[in-house]
Amino acid sequence: MSKHHHKHATVAQSGPTGPTPTTPTAVASSDQRHNAQLTSAEVIRLFAYRKWENAGRPTGDGVQFWLEAEQELGQRK
């Protein structure tokens, strides 16, 4: 049986001067921003849902509840 040695490829991102390697720190930072955005959206969604329920679950797309939740949560920061 032969041993295989694999070199790990570096993820590259296109930049103005061509591809640049992505460091683990850059990837972690990007992941944190993405997770923060997802967390914020999830918090807004839950807050808007509660507002919709408290309003008696009216028909419609619920945009007004989303916008109210965004505004109210934004003021809490």
PDB file with SEQRES, HELIX, SHEET and CRYST1 records, atoms N, CA, C and O in Angstrom:
SEQRES   1 A   77  MET SER LYS HIS HIS HIS LYS HIS ALA THR VAL ALA GLN          
SEQRES   2 A   77  SER GLY PRO THR GLY PRO THR PRO THR THR PRO THR ALA          
SEQRES   3 A   77  VAL ALA SER SER ASP GLN ARG HIS ASN ALA GLN LEU THR          
SEQRES   4 A   77  SER ALA GLU VAL ILE ARG LEU PHE ALA TYR ARG LYS TRP          
SEQRES   5 A   77  GLU ASN ALA GLY ARG PRO THR GLY ASP GLY VAL GLN PHE          
SEQRES   6 A   77  TRP LEU GLU ALA GLU GLN GLU LEU GLY GLN ARG LYS              
HELIX    1 AA1 PRO A   24  ASN A   54  1                                  31    
HELIX    2 AA2 VAL A   63  ARG A   76  1                                  14    
SHEET    1 AA1 2 ALA A  12  GLY A  15  0                                        
SHEET    2 AA1 2 GLY A  18  PRO A  21 -1                                        
CRYST1    1.000    1.000    1.000  90.00  90.00  90.00 P 1           1          
ATOM      1  N   MET A   1       0.847  -1.160   0.000  1.00  0.00           N  
ATOM      2  CA  MET A   1       0.000   0.000   0.000  1.00  0.00           C  
ATOM      3  C   MET A   1       0.902   1.234   0.000  1.00  0.00           C  
ATOM      4  O   MET A   1       1.870   1.289   0.758  1.00  0.00           O  
ATOM      5  N   SER A   2       0.605   2.191  -0.813  1.00  0.00           N  
ATOM      6  CA  SER A   2       1.426   3.396  -0.856  1.00  0.00           C  
ATOM      7  C   SER A   2       0.807   4.482  -0.001  1.00  0.00           C  
ATOM      8  O   SER A   2      -0.411   4.563   0.164  1.00  0.00           O  
ATOM      9  N   LYS A   3       1.682   5.312   0.536  1.00  0.00           N  
ATOM     10  CA  LYS A   3       1.213   6.423   1.354  1.00  0.00           C  
ATOM     11  C   LYS A   3       0.970   7.616   0.460  1.00  0.00           C  
ATOM     12  O   LYS A   3       1.777   7.931  -0.415  1.00  0.00           O  
ATOM     13  N   HIS A   4      -0.135   8.268   0.685  1.00  0.00           N  
ATOM     14  CA  HIS A   4      -0.462   9.467  -0.078  1.00  0.00           C  
ATOM     15  C   HIS A   4      -0.318  10.678   0.821  1.00  0.00           C  
ATOM     16  O   HIS A   4      -0.869  10.720   1.921  1.00  0.00           O  
ATOM     17  N   HIS A   5       0.415  11.642   0.352  1.00  0.00           N  
ATOM     18  CA  HIS A   5       0.554  12.896   1.083  1.00  0.00           C  
ATOM     19  C   HIS A   5      -0.241  13.949   0.342  1.00  0.00           C  
ATOM     20  O   HIS A   5       0.001  14.215  -0.835  1.00  0.00           O  
ATOM     21  N   HIS A   6      -1.183  14.539   1.035  1.00  0.00           N  
ATOM     22  CA  HIS A   6      -2.030  15.555   0.427  1.00  0.00           C  
ATOM     23  C   HIS A   6      -1.609  16.927   0.908  1.00  0.00           C  
ATOM     24  O   HIS A   6      -1.392  17.149   2.100  1.00  0.00           O  
ATOM     25  N   LYS A   7      -1.501  17.821  -0.016  1.00  0.00           N  
ATOM     26  CA  LYS A   7      -1.273  19.209   0.359  1.00  0.00           C  
ATOM     27  C   LYS A   7      -2.636  19.875   0.432  1.00  0.00           C  
ATOM     28  O   LYS A   7      -3.479  19.684  -0.445  1.00  0.00           O  
ATOM     29  N   HIS A   8      -2.843  20.647   1.470  1.00  0.00           N  
ATOM     30  CA  HIS A   8      -4.111  21.338   1.634  1.00  0.00           C  
ATOM     31  C   HIS A   8      -4.104  22.590   0.783  1.00  0.00           C  
ATOM     32  O   HIS A   8      -3.187  23.407   0.867  1.00  0.00           O  
ATOM     33  N   ALA A   9      -5.120  22.733  -0.027  1.00  0.00           N  
ATOM     34  CA  ALA A   9      -5.226  23.908  -0.885  1.00  0.00           C  
ATOM     35  C   ALA A   9      -5.648  25.108  -0.063  1.00  0.00           C  
ATOM     36  O   ALA A   9      -6.391  24.981   0.911  1.00  0.00           O  
ATOM     37  N   THR A  10      -5.176  26.253  -0.458  1.00  0.00           N  
ATOM     38  CA  THR A  10      -5.567  27.503   0.185  1.00  0.00           C  
ATOM     39  C   THR A  10      -6.717  28.098  -0.591  1.00  0.00           C  
ATOM     40  O   THR A  10      -6.652  28.203  -1.816  1.00  0.00           O  
ATOM     41  N   VAL A  11      -7.769  28.490   0.104  1.00  0.00           N  
ATOM     42  CA  VAL A  11      -8.900  29.132  -0.540  1.00  0.00           C  
ATOM     43  C   VAL A  11      -8.450  30.502  -1.009  1.00  0.00           C  
ATOM     44  O   VAL A  11      -7.790  31.226  -0.264  1.00  0.00           O  
ATOM     45  N   ALA A  12      -8.793  30.862  -2.221  1.00  0.00           N  
ATOM     46  CA  ALA A  12      -8.381  32.163  -2.747  1.00  0.00           C  
ATOM     47  C   ALA A  12      -9.601  33.014  -3.041  1.00  0.00           C  
ATOM     48  O   ALA A  12     -10.648  32.512  -3.451  1.00  0.00           O  
ATOM     49  N   GLN A  13      -9.448  34.302  -2.824  1.00  0.00           N  
ATOM     50  CA  GLN A  13     -10.493  35.251  -3.163  1.00  0.00           C  
ATOM     51  C   GLN A  13      -9.936  36.184  -4.214  1.00  0.00           C  
ATOM     52  O   GLN A  13      -8.759  36.544  -4.172  1.00  0.00           O  
ATOM     53  N   SER A  14     -10.770  36.576  -5.151  1.00  0.00           N  
ATOM     54  CA  SER A  14     -10.317  37.498  -6.168  1.00  0.00           C  
ATOM     55  C   SER A  14     -10.216  38.892  -5.593  1.00  0.00           C  
ATOM     56  O   SER A  14     -11.121  39.354  -4.898  1.00  0.00           O  
ATOM     57  N   GLY A  15      -9.151  39.538  -5.873  1.00  0.00           N  
ATOM     58  CA  GLY A  15      -8.944  40.914  -5.449  1.00  0.00           C  
ATOM     59  C   GLY A  15      -8.578  41.746  -6.659  1.00  0.00           C  
ATOM     60  O   GLY A  15      -8.515  41.216  -7.769  1.00  0.00           O  
ATOM     61  N   PRO A  16      -8.334  43.035  -6.478  1.00  0.00           N  
ATOM     62  CA  PRO A  16      -8.030  43.895  -7.610  1.00  0.00           C  
ATOM     63  C   PRO A  16      -6.730  43.502  -8.313  1.00  0.00           C  
ATOM     64  O   PRO A  16      -6.556  43.808  -9.492  1.00  0.00           O  
ATOM     65  N   THR A  17      -5.811  42.825  -7.605  1.00  0.00           N  
ATOM     66  CA  THR A  17      -4.549  42.422  -8.221  1.00  0.00           C  
ATOM     67  C   THR A  17      -4.505  40.932  -8.488  1.00  0.00           C  
ATOM     68  O   THR A  17      -3.435  40.386  -8.760  1.00  0.00           O  
ATOM     69  N   GLY A  18      -5.637  40.266  -8.417  1.00  0.00           N  
ATOM     70  CA  GLY A  18      -5.688  38.835  -8.663  1.00  0.00           C  
ATOM     71  C   GLY A  18      -6.044  38.088  -7.394  1.00  0.00           C  
ATOM     72  O   GLY A  18      -6.364  38.696  -6.373  1.00  0.00           O  
ATOM     73  N   PRO A  19      -5.988  36.781  -7.461  1.00  0.00           N  
ATOM     74  CA  PRO A  19      -6.355  35.985  -6.290  1.00  0.00           C  
ATOM     75  C   PRO A  19      -5.382  36.204  -5.142  1.00  0.00           C  
ATOM     76  O   PRO A  19      -4.172  36.322  -5.337  1.00  0.00           O  
ATOM     77  N   THR A  20      -5.949  36.255  -3.934  1.00  0.00           N  
ATOM     78  CA  THR A  20      -5.127  36.363  -2.735  1.00  0.00           C  
ATOM     79  C   THR A  20      -5.540  35.247  -1.797  1.00  0.00           C  
ATOM     80  O   THR A  20      -6.726  34.932  -1.699  1.00  0.00           O  
ATOM     81  N   PRO A  21      -4.587  34.644  -1.107  1.00  0.00           N  
ATOM     82  CA  PRO A  21      -4.960  33.549  -0.195  1.00  0.00           C  
ATOM     83  C   PRO A  21      -5.792  34.073   0.963  1.00  0.00           C  
ATOM     84  O   PRO A  21      -5.572  35.178   1.459  1.00  0.00           O  
ATOM     85  N   THR A  22      -6.743  33.268   1.378  1.00  0.00           N  
ATOM     86  CA  THR A  22      -7.586  33.614   2.516  1.00  0.00           C  
ATOM     87  C   THR A  22      -7.006  32.959   3.756  1.00  0.00           C  
ATOM     88  O   THR A  22      -6.817  31.744   3.794  1.00  0.00           O  
ATOM     89  N   THR A  23      -6.732  33.746   4.747  1.00  0.00           N  
ATOM     90  CA  THR A  23      -6.181  33.208   5.988  1.00  0.00           C  
ATOM     91  C   THR A  23      -7.307  32.685   6.856  1.00  0.00           C  
ATOM     92  O   THR A  23      -8.455  33.094   6.689  1.00  0.00           O  
ATOM     93  N   PRO A  24      -6.999  31.787   7.781  1.00  0.00           N  
ATOM     94  CA  PRO A  24      -8.051  31.299   8.696  1.00  0.00           C  
ATOM     95  C   PRO A  24      -8.704  32.441   9.467  1.00  0.00           C  
ATOM     96  O   PRO A  24      -9.903  32.392   9.742  1.00  0.00           O  
ATOM     97  N   THR A  25      -7.930  33.470   9.821  1.00  0.00           N  
ATOM     98  CA  THR A  25      -8.490  34.605  10.549  1.00  0.00           C  
ATOM     99  C   THR A  25      -9.520  35.326   9.699  1.00  0.00           C  
ATOM    100  O   THR A  25     -10.578  35.709  10.199  1.00  0.00           O  
ATOM    101  N   ALA A  26      -9.221  35.519   8.406  1.00  0.00           N  
ATOM    102  CA  ALA A  26     -10.155  36.196   7.511  1.00  0.00           C  
ATOM    103  C   ALA A  26     -11.426  35.375   7.352  1.00  0.00           C  
ATOM    104  O   ALA A  26     -12.526  35.927   7.319  1.00  0.00           O  
ATOM    105  N   VAL A  27     -11.279  34.070   7.254  1.00  0.00           N  
ATOM    106  CA  VAL A  27     -12.448  33.199   7.126  1.00  0.00           C  
ATOM    107  C   VAL A  27     -13.272  33.258   8.398  1.00  0.00           C  
ATOM    108  O   VAL A  27     -14.498  33.353   8.331  1.00  0.00           O  
ATOM    109  N   ALA A  28     -12.627  33.203   9.559  1.00  0.00           N  
ATOM    110  CA  ALA A  28     -13.342  33.258  10.835  1.00  0.00           C  
ATOM    111  C   ALA A  28     -14.077  34.584  10.975  1.00  0.00           C  
ATOM    112  O   ALA A  28     -15.221  34.621  11.429  1.00  0.00           O  
ATOM    113  N   SER A  29     -13.424  35.663  10.586  1.00  0.00           N  
ATOM    114  CA  SER A  29     -14.050  36.985  10.675  1.00  0.00           C  
ATOM    115  C   SER A  29     -15.275  37.044   9.777  1.00  0.00           C  
ATOM    116  O   SER A  29     -16.314  37.569  10.177  1.00  0.00           O  
ATOM    117  N   SER A  30     -15.162  36.511   8.573  1.00  0.00           N  
ATOM    118  CA  SER A  30     -16.286  36.484   7.636  1.00  0.00           C  
ATOM    119  C   SER A  30     -17.423  35.635   8.196  1.00  0.00           C  
ATOM    120  O   SER A  30     -18.591  36.014   8.103  1.00  0.00           O  
ATOM    121  N   ASP A  31     -17.083  34.497   8.773  1.00  0.00           N  
ATOM    122  CA  ASP A  31     -18.091  33.616   9.372  1.00  0.00           C  
ATOM    123  C   ASP A  31     -18.798  34.310  10.531  1.00  0.00           C  
ATOM    124  O   ASP A  31     -20.011  34.175  10.689  1.00  0.00           O  
ATOM    125  N   GLN A  32     -18.053  35.046  11.335  1.00  0.00           N  
ATOM    126  CA  GLN A  32     -18.650  35.748  12.469  1.00  0.00           C  
ATOM    127  C   GLN A  32     -19.635  36.806  11.990  1.00  0.00           C  
ATOM    128  O   GLN A  32     -20.723  36.943  12.550  1.00  0.00           O  
ATOM    129  N   ARG A  33     -19.257  37.560  10.948  1.00  0.00           N  
ATOM    130  CA  ARG A  33     -20.173  38.573  10.409  1.00  0.00           C  
ATOM    131  C   ARG A  33     -21.426  37.904   9.855  1.00  0.00           C  
ATOM    132  O   ARG A  33     -22.540  38.383  10.067  1.00  0.00           O  
ATOM    133  N   HIS A  34     -21.237  36.794   9.144  1.00  0.00           N  
ATOM    134  CA  HIS A  34     -22.375  36.071   8.573  1.00  0.00           C  
ATOM    135  C   HIS A  34     -23.282  35.553   9.686  1.00  0.00           C  
ATOM    136  O   HIS A  34     -24.504  35.679   9.605  1.00  0.00           O  
ATOM    137  N   ASN A  35     -22.685  34.973  10.723  1.00  0.00           N  
ATOM    138  CA  ASN A  35     -23.477  34.459  11.846  1.00  0.00           C  
ATOM    139  C   ASN A  35     -24.189  35.580  12.574  1.00  0.00           C  
ATOM    140  O   ASN A  35     -25.326  35.403  13.012  1.00  0.00           O  
ATOM    141  N   ALA A  36     -23.550  36.730  12.714  1.00  0.00           N  
ATOM    142  CA  ALA A  36     -24.182  37.875  13.370  1.00  0.00           C  
ATOM    143  C   ALA A  36     -25.383  38.338  12.568  1.00  0.00           C  
ATOM    144  O   ALA A  36     -26.417  38.685  13.140  1.00  0.00           O  
ATOM    145  N   GLN A  37     -25.254  38.346  11.237  1.00  0.00           N  
ATOM    146  CA  GLN A  37     -26.378  38.742  10.392  1.00  0.00           C  
ATOM    147  C   GLN A  37     -27.511  37.742  10.518  1.00  0.00           C  
ATOM    148  O   GLN A  37     -28.675  38.128  10.619  1.00  0.00           O  
ATOM    149  N   LEU A  38     -27.177  36.461  10.514  1.00  0.00           N  
ATOM    150  CA  LEU A  38     -28.212  35.441  10.664  1.00  0.00           C  
ATOM    151  C   LEU A  38     -28.877  35.549  12.026  1.00  0.00           C  
ATOM    152  O   LEU A  38     -30.099  35.441  12.134  1.00  0.00           O  
ATOM    153  N   THR A  39     -28.087  35.759  13.056  1.00  0.00           N  
ATOM    154  CA  THR A  39     -28.637  35.887  14.398  1.00  0.00           C  
ATOM    155  C   THR A  39     -29.562  37.092  14.469  1.00  0.00           C  
ATOM    156  O   THR A  39     -30.654  37.006  15.029  1.00  0.00           O  
ATOM    157  N   SER A  40     -29.133  38.210  13.907  1.00  0.00           N  
ATOM    158  CA  SER A  40     -29.967  39.408  13.915  1.00  0.00           C  
ATOM    159  C   SER A  40     -31.279  39.162  13.180  1.00  0.00           C  
ATOM    160  O   SER A  40     -32.344  39.548  13.662  1.00  0.00           O  
ATOM    161  N   ALA A  41     -31.207  38.530  12.031  1.00  0.00           N  
ATOM    162  CA  ALA A  41     -32.415  38.241  11.256  1.00  0.00           C  
ATOM    163  C   ALA A  41     -33.333  37.305  12.032  1.00  0.00           C  
ATOM    164  O   ALA A  41     -34.554  37.461  12.008  1.00  0.00           O  
ATOM    165  N   GLU A  42     -32.742  36.338  12.715  1.00  0.00           N  
ATOM    166  CA  GLU A  42     -33.544  35.396  13.497  1.00  0.00           C  
ATOM    167  C   GLU A  42     -34.225  36.113  14.671  1.00  0.00           C  
ATOM    168  O   GLU A  42     -35.391  35.849  14.964  1.00  0.00           O  
ATOM    169  N   VAL A  43     -33.517  37.000  15.331  1.00  0.00           N  
ATOM    170  CA  VAL A  43     -34.091  37.753  16.446  1.00  0.00           C  
ATOM    171  C   VAL A  43     -35.230  38.632  15.935  1.00  0.00           C  
ATOM    172  O   VAL A  43     -36.296  38.694  16.547  1.00  0.00           O  
ATOM    173  N   ILE A  44     -35.001  39.306  14.820  1.00  0.00           N  
ATOM    174  CA  ILE A  44     -36.041  40.157  14.232  1.00  0.00           C  
ATOM    175  C   ILE A  44     -37.256  39.309  13.864  1.00  0.00           C  
ATOM    176  O   ILE A  44     -38.395  39.690  14.134  1.00  0.00           O  
ATOM    177  N   ARG A  45     -37.004  38.155  13.245  1.00  0.00           N  
ATOM    178  CA  ARG A  45     -38.104  37.276  12.828  1.00  0.00           C  
ATOM    179  C   ARG A  45     -38.948  36.857  14.027  1.00  0.00           C  
ATOM    180  O   ARG A  45     -40.176  36.900  13.968  1.00  0.00           O  
ATOM    181  N   LEU A  46     -38.298  36.456  15.106  1.00  0.00           N  
ATOM    182  CA  LEU A  46     -39.039  36.025  16.292  1.00  0.00           C  
ATOM    183  C   LEU A  46     -39.810  37.178  16.932  1.00  0.00           C  
ATOM    184  O   LEU A  46     -40.951  37.013  17.363  1.00  0.00           O  
ATOM    185  N   PHE A  47     -39.171  38.347  16.987  1.00  0.00           N  
ATOM    186  CA  PHE A  47     -39.817  39.520  17.564  1.00  0.00           C  
ATOM    187  C   PHE A  47     -41.028  39.915  16.713  1.00  0.00           C  
ATOM    188  O   PHE A  47     -42.091  40.227  17.250  1.00  0.00           O  
ATOM    189  N   ALA A  48     -40.865  39.901  15.387  1.00  0.00           N  
ATOM    190  CA  ALA A  48     -41.965  40.233  14.476  1.00  0.00           C  
ATOM    191  C   ALA A  48     -43.102  39.216  14.597  1.00  0.00           C  
ATOM    192  O   ALA A  48     -44.278  39.575  14.552  1.00  0.00           O  
ATOM    193  N   TYR A  49     -42.735  37.951  14.750  1.00  0.00           N  
ATOM    194  CA  TYR A  49     -43.753  36.900  14.898  1.00  0.00           C  
ATOM    195  C   TYR A  49     -44.588  37.135  16.157  1.00  0.00           C  
ATOM    196  O   TYR A  49     -45.813  37.007  16.136  1.00  0.00           O  
ATOM    197  N   ARG A  50     -43.914  37.478  17.245  1.00  0.00           N  
ATOM    198  CA  ARG A  50     -44.651  37.747  18.501  1.00  0.00           C  
ATOM    199  C   ARG A  50     -45.573  38.951  18.339  1.00  0.00           C  
ATOM    200  O   ARG A  50     -46.699  38.953  18.835  1.00  0.00           O  
ATOM    201  N   LYS A  51     -45.084  39.973  17.640  1.00  0.00           N  
ATOM    202  CA  LYS A  51     -45.918  41.159  17.399  1.00  0.00           C  
ATOM    203  C   LYS A  51     -47.142  40.765  16.563  1.00  0.00           C  
ATOM    204  O   LYS A  51     -48.251  41.227  16.831  1.00  0.00           O  
ATOM    205  N   TRP A  52     -46.941  39.916  15.556  1.00  0.00           N  
ATOM    206  CA  TRP A  52     -48.026  39.452  14.693  1.00  0.00           C  
ATOM    207  C   TRP A  52     -49.047  38.648  15.510  1.00  0.00           C  
ATOM    208  O   TRP A  52     -50.256  38.828  15.363  1.00  0.00           O  
ATOM    209  N   GLU A  53     -48.540  37.765  16.368  1.00  0.00           N  
ATOM    210  CA  GLU A  53     -49.443  36.980  17.216  1.00  0.00           C  
ATOM    211  C   GLU A  53     -50.250  37.883  18.151  1.00  0.00           C  
ATOM    212  O   GLU A  53     -51.456  37.701  18.316  1.00  0.00           O  
ATOM    213  N   ASN A  54     -49.568  38.862  18.763  1.00  0.00           N  
ATOM    214  CA  ASN A  54     -50.242  39.786  19.689  1.00  0.00           C  
ATOM    215  C   ASN A  54     -51.282  40.650  18.980  1.00  0.00           C  
ATOM    216  O   ASN A  54     -52.222  41.138  19.607  1.00  0.00           O  
ATOM    217  N   ALA A  55     -51.111  40.834  17.682  1.00  0.00           N  
ATOM    218  CA  ALA A  55     -52.070  41.621  16.902  1.00  0.00           C  
ATOM    219  C   ALA A  55     -53.247  40.762  16.437  1.00  0.00           C  
ATOM    220  O   ALA A  55     -54.111  41.251  15.709  1.00  0.00           O  
ATOM    221  N   GLY A  56     -53.294  39.496  16.844  1.00  0.00           N  
ATOM    222  CA  GLY A  56     -54.405  38.629  16.478  1.00  0.00           C  
ATOM    223  C   GLY A  56     -54.190  37.858  15.187  1.00  0.00           C  
ATOM    224  O   GLY A  56     -55.152  37.391  14.576  1.00  0.00           O  
ATOM    225  N   ARG A  57     -52.939  37.719  14.764  1.00  0.00           N  
ATOM    226  CA  ARG A  57     -52.579  36.966  13.558  1.00  0.00           C  
ATOM    227  C   ARG A  57     -53.336  37.431  12.309  1.00  0.00           C  
ATOM    228  O   ARG A  57     -53.990  36.629  11.641  1.00  0.00           O  
ATOM    229  N   PRO A  58     -53.244  38.710  12.001  1.00  0.00           N  
ATOM    230  CA  PRO A  58     -53.960  39.208  10.821  1.00  0.00           C  
ATOM    231  C   PRO A  58     -53.389  38.649   9.515  1.00  0.00           C  
ATOM    232  O   PRO A  58     -52.224  38.254   9.449  1.00  0.00           O  
ATOM    233  N   THR A  59     -54.229  38.625   8.485  1.00  0.00           N  
ATOM    234  CA  THR A  59     -53.764  38.170   7.181  1.00  0.00           C  
ATOM    235  C   THR A  59     -52.857  39.230   6.566  1.00  0.00           C  
ATOM    236  O   THR A  59     -52.885  40.393   6.971  1.00  0.00           O  
ATOM    237  N   GLY A  60     -52.082  38.837   5.620  1.00  0.00           N  
ATOM    238  CA  GLY A  60     -51.159  39.757   4.951  1.00  0.00           C  
ATOM    239  C   GLY A  60     -49.748  39.213   5.021  1.00  0.00           C  
ATOM    240  O   GLY A  60     -49.500  38.129   5.551  1.00  0.00           O  
ATOM    241  N   ASP A  61     -48.835  39.989   4.476  1.00  0.00           N  
ATOM    242  CA  ASP A  61     -47.458  39.508   4.405  1.00  0.00           C  
ATOM    243  C   ASP A  61     -46.640  39.774   5.665  1.00  0.00           C  
ATOM    244  O   ASP A  61     -45.552  39.215   5.804  1.00  0.00           O  
ATOM    245  N   GLY A  62     -47.114  40.591   6.571  1.00  0.00           N  
ATOM    246  CA  GLY A  62     -46.433  40.817   7.835  1.00  0.00           C  
ATOM    247  C   GLY A  62     -45.252  41.765   7.772  1.00  0.00           C  
ATOM    248  O   GLY A  62     -44.491  41.878   8.733  1.00  0.00           O  
ATOM    249  N   VAL A  63     -45.093  42.447   6.644  1.00  0.00           N  
ATOM    250  CA  VAL A  63     -43.964  43.361   6.504  1.00  0.00           C  
ATOM    251  C   VAL A  63     -43.974  44.430   7.587  1.00  0.00           C  
ATOM    252  O   VAL A  63     -42.923  44.799   8.110  1.00  0.00           O  
ATOM    253  N   GLN A  64     -45.165  44.931   7.924  1.00  0.00           N  
ATOM    254  CA  GLN A  64     -45.230  45.984   8.942  1.00  0.00           C  
ATOM    255  C   GLN A  64     -44.673  45.497  10.265  1.00  0.00           C  
ATOM    256  O   GLN A  64     -44.035  46.269  10.981  1.00  0.00           O  
ATOM    257  N   PHE A  65     -44.900  44.225  10.612  1.00  0.00           N  
ATOM    258  CA  PHE A  65     -44.395  43.678  11.870  1.00  0.00           C  
ATOM    259  C   PHE A  65     -42.870  43.534  11.822  1.00  0.00           C  
ATOM    260  O   PHE A  65     -42.181  43.788  12.810  1.00  0.00           O  
ATOM    261  N   TRP A  66     -42.355  43.124  10.658  1.00  0.00           N  
ATOM    262  CA  TRP A  66     -40.913  42.999  10.483  1.00  0.00           C  
ATOM    263  C   TRP A  66     -40.256  44.376  10.647  1.00  0.00           C  
ATOM    264  O   TRP A  66     -39.268  44.516  11.368  1.00  0.00           O  
ATOM    265  N   LEU A  67     -40.808  45.379   9.980  1.00  0.00           N  
ATOM    266  CA  LEU A  67     -40.236  46.725  10.033  1.00  0.00           C  
ATOM    267  C   LEU A  67     -40.298  47.304  11.449  1.00  0.00           C  
ATOM    268  O   LEU A  67     -39.355  47.949  11.906  1.00  0.00           O  
ATOM    269  N   GLU A  68     -41.414  47.066  12.134  1.00  0.00           N  
ATOM    270  CA  GLU A  68     -41.537  47.532  13.519  1.00  0.00           C  
ATOM    271  C   GLU A  68     -40.508  46.836  14.415  1.00  0.00           C  
ATOM    272  O   GLU A  68     -39.882  47.465  15.269  1.00  0.00           O  
ATOM    273  N   ALA A  69     -40.349  45.540  14.206  1.00  0.00           N  
ATOM    274  CA  ALA A  69     -39.382  44.781  15.012  1.00  0.00           C  
ATOM    275  C   ALA A  69     -37.970  45.275  14.747  1.00  0.00           C  
ATOM    276  O   ALA A  69     -37.189  45.451  15.683  1.00  0.00           O  
ATOM    277  N   GLU A  70     -37.632  45.501  13.483  1.00  0.00           N  
ATOM    278  CA  GLU A  70     -36.301  46.035  13.150  1.00  0.00           C  
ATOM    279  C   GLU A  70     -36.058  47.370  13.839  1.00  0.00           C  
ATOM    280  O   GLU A  70     -34.999  47.605  14.422  1.00  0.00           O  
ATOM    281  N   GLN A  71     -37.055  48.233  13.760  1.00  0.00           N  
ATOM    282  CA  GLN A  71     -36.912  49.565  14.343  1.00  0.00           C  
ATOM    283  C   GLN A  71     -36.765  49.478  15.861  1.00  0.00           C  
ATOM    284  O   GLN A  71     -35.877  50.108  16.435  1.00  0.00           O  
ATOM    285  N   GLU A  72     -37.618  48.712  16.503  1.00  0.00           N  
ATOM    286  CA  GLU A  72     -37.575  48.609  17.961  1.00  0.00           C  
ATOM    287  C   GLU A  72     -36.289  47.938  18.443  1.00  0.00           C  
ATOM    288  O   GLU A  72     -35.701  48.373  19.433  1.00  0.00           O  
ATOM    289  N   LEU A  73     -35.854  46.897  17.762  1.00  0.00           N  
ATOM    290  CA  LEU A  73     -34.625  46.227  18.152  1.00  0.00           C  
ATOM    291  C   LEU A  73     -33.411  47.094  17.873  1.00  0.00           C  
ATOM    292  O   LEU A  73     -32.430  47.043  18.615  1.00  0.00           O  
ATOM    293  N   GLY A  74     -33.463  47.890  16.814  1.00  0.00           N  
ATOM    294  CA  GLY A  74     -32.374  48.795  16.495  1.00  0.00           C  
ATOM    295  C   GLY A  74     -32.201  49.856  17.556  1.00  0.00           C  
ATOM    296  O   GLY A  74     -31.081  50.290  17.824  1.00  0.00           O  
ATOM    297  N   GLN A  75     -33.294  50.278  18.164  1.00  0.00           N  
ATOM    298  CA  GLN A  75     -33.239  51.302  19.208  1.00  0.00           C  
ATOM    299  C   GLN A  75     -32.695  50.723  20.512  1.00  0.00           C  
ATOM    300  O   GLN A  75     -32.243  51.482  21.369  1.00  0.00           O  
ATOM    301  N   ARG A  76     -32.727  49.416  20.684  1.00  0.00           N  
ATOM    302  CA  ARG A  76     -32.241  48.785  21.914  1.00  0.00           C  
ATOM    303  C   ARG A  76     -30.725  48.663  21.930  1.00  0.00           C  
ATOM    304  O   ARG A  76     -30.139  48.513  23.002  1.00  0.00           O  
ATOM    305  N   LYS A  77     -30.077  48.724  20.781  1.00  0.00           N  
ATOM    306  CA  LYS A  77     -28.622  48.499  20.697  1.00  0.00           C  
ATOM    307  C   LYS A  77     -27.864  49.648  21.283  1.00  0.00           C  
ATOM    308  O   LYS A  77     -26.633  49.632  21.299  1.00  0.00           O  
TER     309      LYS A  77                                                      
END                                                                             
